[in-house]
Amino acid sequence: MSNLSDGDSRGSQINLCNGGAGAMALVPKIPNGSACQKKPMATLTHLPKRPPVDIEFSDLSYSVSEGRKRGYKTLLKCINGTFRSSELTAIMGPSGAGKSTLMNILAGYKTSNVSGSILINGKERNLRRFRKLSCYIMQDDCLLPHLTVREAMTVSANLKLGKDMTVNDKKIVIDEILVMLSLKEAEDTRTINLSGGQRKRLSIALELVNNPPVMFFDEPTSGLDSSSCFQCISLLKSLARGGRTIICTIHQPSARLFEMFDNLYTLAEGQCIYQGSVKDLVPFMSTMGLHCPSYHNPADYVMEVATGEHGEWVHKLVLAVKKPERPHASASASNCVYNNLAKNNIQKEALEIVIDKPTCTVLDLSSSEPAAEKPPIPNSNNLAPVTCTTSLLDSNESFNKKPQHTGFPTSGWKQFWILLKRTFKSIIRDPTLTHLRLISHTVVGLLIGMLYYDIGMDAANVQSNAGCIFFTVMFTMFTAMMPTILTFPMEMSVFVREHLNYWYSLKAFYFAKTIADLPFQIVFSGVYVIIVYFMTSQPMELDRILKFAAVNILTALVAQSLGLLIGAAMKIETGVYLGPVTTIPVVLFSGFFINFDAVPEYLSWLTYVSYIRYGFEGAMLSVYGYDREKLKCSIDFCHYRKPSQFLKYMSMNDANFWVDIGALTVFFIGIRIISYLVLRFKLKMMQ
């Protein structure tokens, strides 16, 4: 207990150095209107129990290919280290030092070209098991913008907690996490309207649902102001005090933030130049002849050393860290003893954590009184509340044994249904995907209808009518492709985060995305086609109307699939350029600009890979095919009074409508399958 007391006093000294008032600085602020009222303690009473986890790695190396001629570049060079539970660990280093690479390897996101060993609680890591009970929160807050905080949390709970927990228990878990992370007041706010700090807390809340004992954070303070940064690190500190292993990369924290970390792991040129407690950093560097000025932020100073501003010290520091008896070995040994004692004591007593809504302050109420005078913690078998601190410590669950169920927490069908409802809701609320598209289809349909008004029955205007039909096919194609190219990469980033954190499978996501988009695309294309068809006085026969609408809608679905493929394979900038460019040859060989009979033989095969050809041909057949009666002629002579004669002129007299429908269906299914394989390949390449 004396060690714990020393830890408390050191914490008080740190706060005094930062302008605080010792232990009193940790007392949370009381919001206006609640004076003299005791704030309830934030507890997590219904989270699943998890085991505490220590991560140890040795001789860890990672190389990346630079091409056949240049060979491999080594990013990590035989590094060793240990990250313990109940500790907040920072991985620091200059850009390109290997911070994110190390964390990606430890999280299991990179597995190829990696050598060395990674042990979990002293035993070899079972990667699948580890991935299921750990989480990785990325630098960018990848959230669906049109869901509310509670809706996002509900999706997370339904996917990650499975069917073993009742709906009411899931709701309790969500409420507890929202209260603890100060998001309760914003539960009905869409994520697009949240502040940067709220978005970061929501990203943490979504992963906290299944109580992962290991949490990785990539630059958690990126893009936040100083106050939000302090709240974020305070929250991570409280999560670590709950028995979790919290590991985060951080670039250059302020002195105030730097002192909040328990341990520091510093990288330079892919090698470790310091590992140990934050308080031992300055003494260690002093023994090496590097004296940090008292007015200088130690984090800034060690970064300057790592970048070589104070001379060639990296190699010397690497050797000092690797020596068994390095200058700060005694400090590290005592720190290790302190950590083990602290973990043992945490299992015996609960540290109360109070999260103040505006400041997210951590209040450690443990004192230096003898253990015998403290009230005993209730047995874990009864229904007493389990605080954030003890929520991990009552499980015999193993990270090393092979799991009985290696899949996701919920079945594939359940994942599909949850994601289908979420995707459907997001599309309905998205003004770009719904309101703007519906308005544009209606307005352009009316414009084209007025431009080509009442020409469908006149043989004198068959060429103009063919232009109207071609424009209809083109419009439905472009309005389906481009929004998908623009919006899917954003959805892709959300999918990558959730899939890598074991929320759901790729198949469930992809099928939900495909099915949810279908009704909207059918409605929008149908609205435009019906407006144009009736205003231009095409033949008023039900079968022709249905065929014309069907072939245009199917063309739109093929274009949307192509947009999905481009969006999945490329960045937005590349996709926006490549989408229209790849459409040009497809349109050129569609049969409108040049008849099929006039295409040179060595290029004629291109007409069969143009899906626009089948859409345009099918639309022409639905209007002029099937032995349509002669057209009326508004002038003295009309060469194409017989619709069959006009189809012969367009080289479509031998075409078959159902062949066109079949070809478009094959394109739709084929491109969707290719898009799925591209997504699988991208996920594999990430590792």
C-alpha positions, 0 to 999 in steps of 0.5 A: 500500500505504501507504493500506492500511496507514493503513486498518489503523492506523485500524482499530486506533485504533478498536478501542482507542477501543472498549476493545480492544487494537489489532490483537490484539483481532481475534484470534478466541477459541479455543473450549474444548477446542481450545487450541493448535489452529489454527482452519481458515480459512473459505473459499468455494471453490465459489461461482459467480463474479460481477463486482463492482458499483458502484451510482450514482444521480442525480436520484432521486425517488419519489412516492406517491399520496394519492388524487385530491383530495390528489394525490401525496406526494414521499418522495424528492427528487432525491437522488444517491449512489454505493455501491461494491463492497467497502464496507459502506454504511449508510443512516440517517435518522429514521422516514419519511425514505425509507430503506427506500424508497430501498433498495427502489428500488435493489433494483428492488422499486419501479419505478412513480412513480420518476424519475431514473437508476440506473447499474450500473458506469457503465451503465444498469441492466438490471432483470431481470438486476440482480434475478437477481444481487442479493438483498434480506434483509428486516427480519423473518426470513421462514423456514419454521418446520418445516424444518431449517437444512440442508433450507432450504439444500438447497432454496435451492441446488437452486432458485438454482444450477440444473442446471449444478452437481452434487448433490455440488458443491451440498452442498460449497457448503452446507457451506462457507456453514454453516461460514462463518456458524457454523451447522454445529452447528445444521444439523439444528435446525428454524428455529423453534428457532433464536435471533434471531442464528442466524435472521438468519445463516440468512437471509443464508446462504440468499441467499449460495448463488448468491453475489450481488454486491449484497446489501440488508439492511433493519434487519439488527440489528432485534430482536437483542441487542448481542452478536448485533448485533455478530456480524451487522455483522461478518458483513456487513463480511466479506461486503463485504470479499469484493468485494460491495456491501453496503447496509443501512438502520439506525435508530440504531446504537451507537458500536461498530457505527457505526464498523464501516461504511465509508460513510454515506448519511443522509436527512432529509425525503427528501433527503440531508444527508450522504454519505461515509465514516463517519470524515468525518462529524464533521469535515463537521458541524464545518465546518457549525457542528455540533459533536458532543461527544466523549462523544456517539455520532455516529450519535445526533447526526446523527439529532438534527440530522436531526429538527431538535433542534438547529435548522433544519439540514436545508436547509443540509446538503442544499445543502452536500452538493449543492455540487461543492466542499463542505467535505469534498470533499477527504476524499471524493476521497481516500476515493474514491482509497483505495477504488479502490486497495483494490479493485485490491489486493484483486484482487491479494492475498487477505485472509484472513477468519476467522469465529470461531463465537461472535463472527464476528470479521473478521481482516484479515491484510494488512499494510504489507509491500511487495507484492513480498514477498507470495506471489502468488495462484494463477491463477483457472484452477487449483483453488486455494481461492478465499476469500470475499474474491476470490470475486467478482473473476474473472468477465467477467459483465455486469450491463448486457448483455441476458441470454440466459436471462431466466427463473429458474435452474431450469425451472418443472417443477423448481421445482414439484417442489422446492416440492411436496416442501418444502410437503409436508414442512412440512405433515406437521411442522406440528402445527396443520395435521396432528396437531391437525386429525386429532385434532379431526376424529376426536374431533368425528366420534365425538361427532357419531356418538354424538349421532346414533347409529343414526338414519339408517334411522329415518323418525321422525328424518329432521329430526334426520338432516338436521341431522346431514348439515348439520352434517357439511357445515358442519364440513368447511367451517370446518375447511378454511377457518380453518386456511388463513386463519391459516397462509397469510399466514405462507407468503405472507411467505416466498413474497414474499421468495423470489420477489422474490429470483428463487428461483422463479415464482408459478405454481410456488409456487401449483401446489405449494401447491395440490397439496400440500394436497389429500391432507391435506384429503381424508384429514382430511375423509374420516376425519370423514365415514366415522366419522359415516356409519357411526355414524349408520347411513346406508345401507350402499351403496358408491355412496352412501358414495362420493358422500357422502364425495366431496361433503363433501370437495369442499365442504371443498376449496372452503372451503379455496380461499376461505380461501386467497383471504382469506389471500392478499388480507388480513392475518390479523386481517382474514381471521379476522373476514371468513372467518366473516362472509362464511360467514353468508349462504352458510349462510343460503341453503344450503336448511337454514334455509329451503326454496328454494321459500320464498326471495323471488324477488328473493333466489333468485339468492343460493341459486345462489352459495352453495357450501354449498347444493350441498354440502348438497344433494349430501349429502342426495341421496346419502343419500335420493335415487336411489329409496331404499327406504322407511325403518323407523318406530319410532313409530306414524306417520311422515310421511316414510317415503318418502325422495322425499317428504322430498326434496320437502319440502326442495325437492330432489326435482328436484335432480341430484347431478352438477350439485352436483358440477359446481358445486362443481368450478367453485367450486373452480377459479374461486376458485383462479384468482381467488386466483392473480390476487390474488397476481399483483396484490399482487406488482405493487402492491409495485412 
